[in-house]
């Protein structure tokens, strides 16, 4: 067991010391917006009554990785398969780079390998939520507040 700040956890993930799945990576990127626990507590207390949105990532398999599409992304389906009953498979022969160049409205986690994720968000979060910092594990060009 080890306590780490969100930026420290992301750095440990990037250096392959630890691993966490895409939803947790996304949440660590959101937590990087706060410089202290008290700031996070203040935000969560003020936002708590605004409401929540039910959403589920939809995976798009590309030729060189995958993308977890989230609500608001231009490729997110109108009627997502929340239960898996439809067995909908989204795939393309295109590379991730092509999909990123073709697109303009993003809310996604790009996964190239199990330790190479990138978060891309350029939509307005609903219910006064806060978007994650856009962190790319290929580089260290993000500016965390923590």
C-alpha positions in Angstrom: 0.0 0.0 0.0 1.4 3.4 -0.9 -0.3 6.8 -0.8 0.4 8.9 -4.0 -0.9 12.2 -5.3 -2.6 11.9 -8.6 0.4 13.2 -10.6 2.7 10.8 -8.7 0.3 7.9 -9.5 0.3 8.9 -13.2 4.1 9.1 -13.3 4.3 5.6 -11.6 1.9 4.4 -14.3 3.9 5.9 -17.1 7.1 4.3 -15.7 5.2 0.9 -15.5 5.6 0.6 -11.7 1.9 0.3 -11.4 -1.1 -0.2 -13.6 -4.7 0.9 -13.5 -7.5 0.6 -16.0 -8.7 3.4 -18.3 -11.6 4.7 -16.0 -9.2 5.1 -13.1 -6.6 6.8 -15.4 -9.4 9.2 -16.4 -10.3 10.0 -12.8 -6.6 10.6 -11.8 -6.5 13.1 -14.7 -9.5 14.8 -13.3 -8.0 14.9 -9.8 -5.0 16.6 -11.2 -7.1 19.8 -11.4 -7.0 20.1 -7.6 -4.0 21.3 -5.6 -5.3 19.9 -2.3 -7.8 17.7 -0.7 -9.6 20.7 0.8 -10.0 22.2 -2.7 -11.4 18.9 -4.0 -13.8 18.7 -1.0 -15.0 22.3 -1.7 -15.6 21.5 -5.4 -17.4 18.2 -4.6 -19.6 19.9 -2.0 -20.6 22.7 -4.3 -21.2 20.4 -7.3 -23.0 17.6 -5.4 -26.5 18.9 -6.0 -26.1 19.5 -9.7 -26.8 15.9 -10.8 -25.1 13.1 -12.5 -25.1 11.6 -16.0 -25.2 7.9 -16.6 -22.5 6.9 -19.1 -20.5 4.0 -20.2 -17.4 3.9 -22.4 -17.8 2.3 -25.8 -14.6 0.7 -27.3 -13.6 1.4 -30.8 -10.8 -0.9 -32.0 -8.3 0.6 -34.4 -5.5 -1.1 -36.3 -2.9 0.1 -33.8 -4.8 0.3 -30.5 -8.2 1.2 -29.2 -10.2 4.2 -28.1 -12.7 4.3 -25.3 -15.3 6.7 -26.5 -17.3 8.7 -23.9 -20.6 10.7 -24.1 -20.2 13.8 -26.2 -17.5 12.4 -28.4 -18.5 12.7 -32.1 -18.0 8.9 -32.5 -20.0 7.9 -29.4 -23.1 6.0 -30.6 -26.6 7.4 -30.3 -27.8 4.3 -28.5 -24.9 2.7 -26.6 -25.1 -1.0 -25.7 -24.9 -0.7 -21.9 -25.6 -4.4 -21.2 -23.6 -6.1 -23.9 -26.7 -7.9 -25.1 -26.4 -6.5 -28.6 -22.8 -7.5 -28.9 -22.0 -4.4 -30.9 -18.4 -4.3 -32.0 -17.0 -1.0 -33.3 -13.8 -1.4 -35.3 -11.9 0.2 -38.1 -8.8 -0.5 -40.2 -7.7 3.1 -39.6 -4.8 4.0 -37.2 -5.5 6.0 -34.1 -3.6 9.0 -35.6 -5.9 9.1 -38.6 -9.0 9.0 -36.4 -7.6 11.8 -34.3 -6.8 14.0 -37.3 -10.3 13.4 -38.8 -12.1 14.3 -35.6 -12.8 17.5 -33.9 -15.1 16.8 -30.9 -13.4 14.6 -28.4 -14.2 12.9 -25.2 -12.0 9.8 -25.3 -9.2 7.8 -23.8 -6.8 6.5 -26.5 -5.0 3.3 -25.6 -2.0 2.3 -27.5 -0.6 -0.2 -25.0 -1.4 -1.2 -21.4 0.9 1.7 -20.1 0.3 4.2 -22.9 -3.0 6.1 -22.5 -3.9 9.6 -23.6 -7.0 11.5 -22.5 -8.6 14.0 -25.0 -11.5 16.2 -24.0 -12.7 19.3 -25.7 -16.3 19.2 -24.7 -18.0 21.1 -21.9 -18.6 18.8 -18.9 -22.2 18.5 -17.8 -23.6 19.3 -14.4 -20.7 21.6 -13.5 -18.3 18.7 -13.5 -14.7 19.3 -14.3 -12.9 17.8 -17.3 -9.7 15.8 -16.8 -6.4 17.3 -17.7 -5.4 16.0 -21.1 -2.5 13.8 -20.3 -0.6 11.7 -22.8 1.7 9.0 -21.5 3.9 9.4 -24.6 5.2 12.7 -23.2 5.4 14.7 -20.1 4.1 18.0 -21.5 1.1 18.4 -19.1 1.0 20.9 -16.4 -0.6 19.5 -13.2 -1.6 21.8 -10.4 -0.6 19.3 -7.8 
